[in-house]
Structure formats: C-alpha cells, structure tokens
Amino acid sequence: MTPELGDVLLEVRDLSVEFPTPDGVVHAVDGLSFSVRRGETLGIVGESGSGKSVTNLALLGLIRGARISGEAIFKGRDLLSLSGDELRRIRGKEIAMIFQDPFASLHPMYRVGDQLVEAIRVHEKLPAKQAEERVVELLAAVGIPRPRERFRDYPHQFSGGMRQRAMIAMALLNNPDILIADEPSTALDVTVQAQILELIDRVKREFDIGVILITHDLGVVAEVAQTVMVMYAGRSMELGSRREVFGTPLHPYTWGLLESIPHVDQKVSRLVPIEGSPPSLIHVPPGCPFHPRCPHRFTPCDKERPEFRDRGGGHPEACHLSADDRVRLRAERRARLMKVAV
C-alpha cells in the first residue's frame, strides 16, 4: 500500500539549461517540469547524458557558465532567481545532496568527523562539542559501527559503503526538507547497494522528507520510488507512478528501457537493446528527439515536437502515438519477446 504523501515541497516548471560552446549550444535540459512531495521518492531515470544530474545541479546553483531558465519553487521562493549567498544558505541545510562519488566528495586530508562537524557549523552557530555529538549520533543512525572511533578516521579508512553512509549522514545533519541522491549505489557491490537504498528509504520515512533519486538503474527505481520520470535528450518522455510506468508504460523509449533489463520472473531468454545511440545535445533531432531510434515513428515524429501532456489519468507523456496504437504496439512487442524466449 502506497503511503499518503504530504504537501508539495518543490515545483519545477519549464526548466531549461543550456551551455554555450565553440561547437554550438548544448541543450542539456529542455523544458522540464515535475514536483516533489513530502514523503515521496521521485526516481529520475534515463541513459547517460539524458540530463538527470544537470537538472539537480542547476536547482542547487552548482553549475557555472550555463543559461538557466524556468522556475523552481521551494517554500515560496524561486531557487533559480536567488543570489549565490541565498542559495548557499539553502544548500546543505534545506536541500541536501548525496553526490555520485563519495570518495571525491570527502577531503582525503581531513578526518571524516571533522568534515561533518564543519557541515553543521556552516549553517548553525553550534559549539564544536555539541556538533560532534550530533555527528556521532547520526553516524550511528546510518549504521556505521563504533561511530565515536570512526569519527576520527580518514576517508581512505572507510569502505565504499561506509563512505556512502557518511555522506548520507552529512546530508541529514541539518534536517533538510529534500534529499537529492545522485547514483547513490554506483560502484558498490549488490549487497551494499541494497543496504544503501534501504537506508535512504528509511531516512525518508523517519525524517519525513522528499527524495529525488537519480539513477540509470530501473531496478533501483522499481524498488524504492513512488513516482518515476523518464528522461531522454534533456526532456521528460513520461512521468507517472511506479505502477503506471512499470505496469502500463506509454512511451516507446520506456518500453525499450524495460525490455533491455533482465526479468527473473518471465520466460524471456534474451535482452532487447535499444538500437542506435542517444543524440548529440548540440544537434538534437527535430520533432521527437527519440524518433531516429524509435521503431514506431511515423510522419509527424521527425518534424513536430510532441507536447508533454496528460491525456487523462495523471500520467503525462510526450508521444504522437494514439492510445489505441499504444495498446496494440505494446501487445505486439510483448508477444515477440515471448516468442523469442520459446
């Protein structure tokens, strides 16, 4: 049973991020809209280069040299219009981020505990001893054994899973409203991945926060997300509940992603890759950006950009296919997969 979600914490409207380069303008994010509610995990999925990480770095003001437009309303304020000083007061306190590589995020020359204490004292005038006690408590809460001893260790003395736990503790030190996790289980073995994902989900419930989970792993999203946004070439192809996106996907790109992962409960012996490669974000194809790789493209797809819209039921997508064609084509694809398995 899906837990009841709270108020909207973040409302992103028509976000665009462009990078001018000597070769042309890189359209990294193009007209993206989504929201995050308290108690919700929004999973953002897509191939590498689809704009997942850039989207969230732009919200936190961590991108230089880009043209950013749109709105990102958080507690009545537009994050995209705030000054650098105003964003620094929000970043790490009200909105925290777990970066993809915890080893690169921790300074190798400083003790882990000291770095976490500093993360508190940047936002609060708290005595060092009191800050240290809070850090020790959180290290214990995220499952680090002997937290008072490990407080004085350096990053290289932590395993990959322990470094990621330390980064989660750092993100929670100031009781944020939103936690952004960028590929939090990358480079970890399967057992540790599961532990980290379970920890993030538990943290969300215990602290009653919103989570944005960035990943290329659909299995991760299926496990922990309530809402899923599928991105391609900087745009949203589909946005819906986990049940909708995995049970009744509407976009051919989503179909391709789902067919390219193994399913242990189905008699499918062969994975079906998506033909071709993601487009250059300098020369994004006209019309639907996915049309050069889509086996179901037809005349409007190569010229007319499909509107990202809800055709009813709260499950918006961006595709020219009719509802009837979607049902028919999805059934045909599933039948072909089952035939291959036999």
C-alpha positions as CSV (number, residue, x, y, z in Angstrom):
1,M,0.0,0.0,0.0
2,T,1.4,3.4,-1.0
3,P,1.8,5.8,1.9
4,E,-0.1,9.0,1.8
5,L,2.1,11.9,0.6
6,G,2.4,15.3,2.1
7,D,2.5,18.8,0.7
8,V,4.4,19.8,-2.4
9,L,8.0,20.7,-1.4
10,L,9.4,21.6,-4.8
11,E,7.6,22.6,-8.0
12,V,9.8,22.8,-11.1
13,R,8.3,24.4,-14.2
14,D,9.7,24.5,-17.7
15,L,13.3,24.2,-16.6
16,S,15.9,24.6,-19.3
17,V,19.7,24.5,-19.0
18,E,22.0,25.5,-22.0
19,F,25.8,25.5,-22.3
20,P,27.3,27.8,-25.0
21,T,30.3,26.1,-26.5
22,P,32.5,26.8,-29.6
23,D,30.7,24.0,-31.4
24,G,27.2,25.2,-30.6
25,V,24.7,25.4,-27.7
26,V,24.4,22.2,-25.6
27,H,20.7,21.8,-24.8
28,A,21.3,19.8,-21.6
29,V,17.8,20.2,-20.1
30,D,14.8,21.3,-22.3
31,G,11.5,22.4,-20.8
32,L,11.4,20.0,-17.8
33,S,8.5,20.1,-15.3
34,F,8.0,18.0,-12.2
35,S,7.2,18.2,-8.4
36,V,8.4,16.5,-5.2
37,R,6.1,16.0,-2.2
38,R,7.0,15.3,1.4
39,G,7.3,11.6,1.9
40,E,7.8,10.9,-1.8
41,T,10.7,9.4,-3.7
42,L,10.9,10.7,-7.3
43,G,13.1,8.4,-9.4
44,I,14.6,10.1,-12.4
45,V,15.8,7.6,-14.9
46,G,17.4,7.6,-18.4
47,E,20.6,6.8,-20.3
48,S,23.8,8.6,-19.5
49,G,23.7,12.2,-20.9
50,S,19.9,12.5,-20.6
51,G,20.2,15.5,-18.3
52,K,19.4,13.8,-14.9
53,S,22.3,15.2,-12.9
54,V,22.4,18.6,-14.6
55,T,18.8,19.1,-13.7
56,N,19.5,18.8,-10.0
57,L,22.8,20.6,-10.0
58,A,21.1,23.6,-11.7
59,L,18.5,23.7,-8.9
60,L,21.2,24.0,-6.3
61,G,23.2,26.6,-8.2
62,L,26.2,24.3,-8.7
63,I,26.6,24.9,-12.5
64,R,28.7,27.7,-14.0
65,G,28.6,29.1,-17.5
66,A,25.1,27.9,-18.2
67,R,22.0,29.7,-19.3
68,I,19.2,28.6,-17.0
69,S,15.5,29.5,-17.3
70,G,12.2,28.4,-15.8
71,E,11.1,28.2,-12.2
72,A,11.8,26.0,-9.2
73,I,9.5,27.0,-6.4
74,F,10.7,25.8,-3.0
75,K,8.9,27.2,0.1
76,G,7.5,30.1,-1.9
77,R,10.9,31.0,-3.3
78,D,12.2,30.5,-6.9
79,L,15.6,28.8,-6.5
80,L,16.6,29.9,-10.0
81,S,16.3,33.6,-9.1
82,L,18.1,33.5,-5.8
83,S,21.6,35.0,-5.3
84,G,24.6,32.9,-4.6
85,D,24.5,33.8,-0.9
86,E,20.8,32.9,-0.6
87,L,21.4,29.5,-2.3
88,R,24.3,28.7,0.0
89,R,22.1,29.1,3.0
90,I,19.6,26.7,1.5
91,R,22.1,24.2,0.0
92,G,23.2,21.6,2.6
93,K,20.6,22.8,5.1
94,E,17.1,22.8,3.5
95,I,18.1,20.8,0.3
96,A,21.0,18.4,0.7
97,M,22.7,16.2,-2.0
98,I,24.5,12.9,-1.9
99,F,26.9,13.0,-4.8
100,Q,27.8,10.1,-7.1
101,D,31.3,9.5,-5.8
102,P,31.6,9.7,-2.0
103,F,35.4,9.4,-2.1
104,A,35.7,12.5,-4.3
105,S,33.2,14.3,-2.0
106,L,35.2,13.8,1.1
107,H,38.6,15.7,1.5
108,P,41.3,13.0,1.8
109,M,43.4,15.1,4.2
110,Y,40.7,15.7,6.9
111,R,39.1,13.4,9.3
112,V,35.6,12.3,8.4
113,G,34.1,13.6,11.6
114,D,35.7,17.0,11.3
115,Q,34.2,17.4,7.8
116,L,30.8,16.6,9.1
117,V,31.1,19.0,12.0
118,E,32.0,21.7,9.6
119,A,28.9,20.9,7.6
120,I,26.8,21.7,10.7
121,R,28.7,24.8,11.8
122,V,28.5,26.4,8.3
123,H,24.7,26.7,8.9
124,E,24.5,26.8,12.7
125,K,26.4,28.6,15.5
126,L,26.8,25.5,17.5
127,P,29.7,24.7,19.9
128,A,32.1,22.2,18.5
129,K,31.5,19.6,21.2
130,Q,27.7,19.7,20.6
131,A,28.2,19.5,16.9
132,E,30.5,16.5,17.4
133,E,27.8,14.7,19.5
134,R,25.2,15.3,16.7
135,V,27.6,13.8,14.2
136,V,28.3,10.7,16.3
137,E,24.6,10.2,16.7
138,L,24.0,10.4,13.0
139,L,26.9,8.1,12.2
140,A,25.3,5.6,14.4
141,A,21.9,6.2,12.9
142,V,23.1,5.4,9.4
143,G,24.7,2.1,10.5
144,I,28.4,3.0,11.0
145,P,29.8,0.7,13.8
146,R,31.8,2.3,16.6
147,P,30.8,5.8,15.5
148,R,32.9,7.6,18.1
149,E,36.0,5.8,17.0
150,R,35.2,6.1,13.2
151,F,34.6,9.9,13.8
152,R,38.4,10.3,13.8
153,D,39.2,8.1,10.8
154,Y,40.2,9.5,7.4
155,P,38.1,8.7,4.2
156,H,40.6,6.1,3.0
157,Q,40.0,4.1,6.2
158,F,36.3,3.8,5.3
159,S,35.0,1.2,2.8
160,G,32.9,2.4,-0.2
161,G,29.7,1.5,1.6
162,M,30.8,3.3,4.8
163,R,31.8,6.4,2.8
164,Q,28.4,6.5,1.3
165,R,26.8,6.1,4.7
166,A,28.9,9.0,5.9
167,M,27.7,11.2,3.0
168,I,24.1,10.3,3.9
169,A,24.8,11.3,7.5
170,M,26.3,14.6,6.2
171,A,23.2,15.3,4.1
172,L,21.0,14.8,7.2
173,L,22.9,16.8,9.7
174,N,20.8,20.0,9.2
175,N,17.4,18.3,8.9
176,P,16.8,19.1,5.2
177,D,13.3,19.0,3.6
178,I,14.7,17.4,0.3
179,L,17.4,14.9,-0.2
180,I,18.9,14.5,-3.7
181,A,20.7,11.2,-4.2
182,D,22.8,11.1,-7.4
183,E,23.5,7.4,-8.3
184,P,24.0,6.6,-4.6
185,S,24.7,2.9,-5.2
186,T,27.1,3.2,-8.1
187,A,30.4,1.2,-7.7
188,L,29.1,-0.7,-4.7
189,D,28.5,-4.4,-4.6
190,V,25.0,-5.7,-4.8
191,T,24.6,-6.4,-1.1
192,V,25.9,-2.9,-0.1
193,Q,23.7,-1.3,-2.8
194,A,20.6,-2.8,-1.2
195,Q,21.7,-1.6,2.2
196,I,22.2,2.0,1.0
197,L,18.9,2.1,-0.8
198,E,17.1,0.7,2.2
199,L,18.8,3.3,4.4
200,I,17.7,6.1,2.1
201,D,14.1,4.9,2.1
202,R,14.2,4.5,5.9
203,V,15.7,8.0,6.3
204,K,12.9,9.4,4.1
205,R,10.2,7.8,6.3
206,E,11.8,8.7,9.7
207,F,12.7,12.3,8.8
208,D,9.5,12.8,6.6
209,I,11.4,14.4,3.7
210,G,11.2,14.3,-0.1
211,V,13.8,12.4,-2.0
212,I,15.0,12.8,-5.6
213,L,16.8,9.7,-6.7
214,I,18.9,10.0,-9.9
215,T,19.8,6.6,-11.5
216,H,20.1,4.7,-14.7
217,D,19.1,1.5,-12.9
218,L,15.4,0.8,-13.4
219,G,15.6,-2.0,-10.8
220,V,16.6,0.6,-8.2
221,V,13.6,2.8,-9.1
222,A,11.2,-0.1,-9.0
223,E,12.4,-0.9,-5.5
224,V,12.1,2.5,-3.8
225,A,10.4,5.2,-5.9
226,Q,6.8,6.2,-5.7
227,T,7.0,8.4,-8.8
228,V,9.1,7.9,-11.9
229,M,10.2,10.4,-14.5
230,V,11.8,9.0,-17.7
231,M,14.3,11.4,-19.4
232,Y,15.8,11.4,-22.8
233,A,17.9,14.1,-24.5
234,G,17.1,16.6,-21.8
235,R,13.4,16.1,-21.9
236,S,10.8,14.2,-20.0
237,M,9.3,11.4,-22.0
238,E,7.0,10.1,-19.3
239,L,6.0,10.8,-15.7
240,G,3.8,8.7,-13.6
241,S,3.5,6.5,-10.5
242,R,5.8,3.5,-10.2
243,R,2.8,1.2,-11.0
244,E,1.9,3.2,-14.1
245,V,5.4,3.5,-15.6
246,F,6.3,-0.2,-15.0
247,G,2.8,-1.7,-15.5
248,T,1.4,0.4,-18.3
249,P,4.3,2.4,-19.8
250,L,3.1,4.8,-22.5
251,H,6.3,5.9,-24.4
252,P,8.3,3.7,-26.8
253,Y,11.5,4.8,-25.1
254,T,10.2,3.5,-21.8
255,W,9.2,0.2,-23.5
256,G,12.8,-0.1,-24.8
257,L,14.3,0.6,-21.3
258,L,12.1,-2.0,-19.7
259,E,12.8,-4.6,-22.4
260,S,16.6,-4.1,-22.0
261,I,16.7,-5.3,-18.4
262,P,16.5,-8.9,-17.2
263,H,13.3,-10.2,-15.6
264,V,13.8,-13.3,-13.5
265,D,10.1,-13.9,-13.3
266,Q,9.5,-14.0,-17.0
267,K,10.4,-16.6,-19.6
268,V,12.4,-14.2,-21.7
269,S,15.9,-15.6,-22.5
270,R,17.2,-12.6,-24.5
271,L,17.5,-8.9,-23.7
272,V,16.4,-6.5,-26.4
273,P,18.7,-3.4,-26.7
274,I,17.5,-0.1,-27.9
275,E,19.0,0.4,-31.4
276,G,21.3,3.4,-32.0
277,S,22.8,5.9,-29.6
278,P,21.5,9.0,-27.7
279,P,21.7,12.1,-29.9
280,S,24.1,15.0,-29.6
281,L,22.7,17.6,-27.3
282,I,24.1,20.3,-29.7
283,H,22.3,18.8,-32.7
284,V,19.1,17.4,-31.1
285,P,16.9,15.9,-33.8
286,P,13.8,17.9,-34.8
287,G,10.4,16.7,-33.7
288,C,10.6,13.9,-31.1
289,P,14.3,13.5,-30.1
290,F,13.8,9.7,-29.8
291,H,12.4,9.3,-33.4
292,P,15.7,8.2,-35.1
293,R,15.8,5.2,-32.7
294,C,12.1,4.5,-32.5
295,P,10.7,1.5,-34.4
296,H,7.2,3.1,-34.3
297,R,8.0,6.5,-35.8
298,F,5.7,7.9,-38.4
299,T,5.3,11.2,-40.4
300,P,4.8,13.8,-37.5
301,C,7.6,12.3,-35.4
302,D,10.5,13.8,-37.4
303,K,9.1,17.3,-37.7
304,E,6.6,18.0,-34.9
305,R,7.7,18.1,-31.2
306,P,5.2,16.1,-29.2
307,E,3.6,18.0,-26.4
308,F,4.3,16.7,-22.9
309,R,0.8,16.3,-21.7
310,D,-1.7,14.3,-19.6
311,R,-4.3,12.6,-21.8
312,G,-6.2,11.6,-18.6
313,G,-5.3,9.7,-15.5
314,G,-2.4,11.8,-14.3
315,H,0.2,10.0,-16.4
316,P,1.6,12.6,-18.8
317,E,3.9,11.6,-21.7
318,A,5.4,13.1,-24.9
319,C,4.5,10.9,-27.9
320,H,2.5,11.2,-31.1
321,L,1.1,7.7,-30.9
322,S,-2.7,7.4,-30.2
323,A,-3.9,5.5,-27.2
324,D,-5.2,2.6,-29.4
325,D,-1.9,2.3,-31.2
326,R,0.0,2.2,-28.0
327,V,-2.1,-0.7,-26.7
328,R,-1.7,-2.6,-29.9
329,L,2.1,-2.0,-30.3
330,R,2.8,-2.8,-26.7
331,A,1.0,-6.1,-27.0
332,E,2.8,-6.9,-30.3
333,R,6.2,-6.2,-28.6
334,R,5.4,-8.4,-25.7
335,A,4.3,-11.2,-27.9
336,R,7.5,-11.1,-29.9
337,L,9.6,-11.2,-26.7
338,M,7.7,-14.3,-25.5
339,K,8.1,-15.9,-28.9
340,V,11.9,-15.3,-28.8
341,A,12.0,-16.9,-25.3
342,V,10.3,-20.1,-26.6
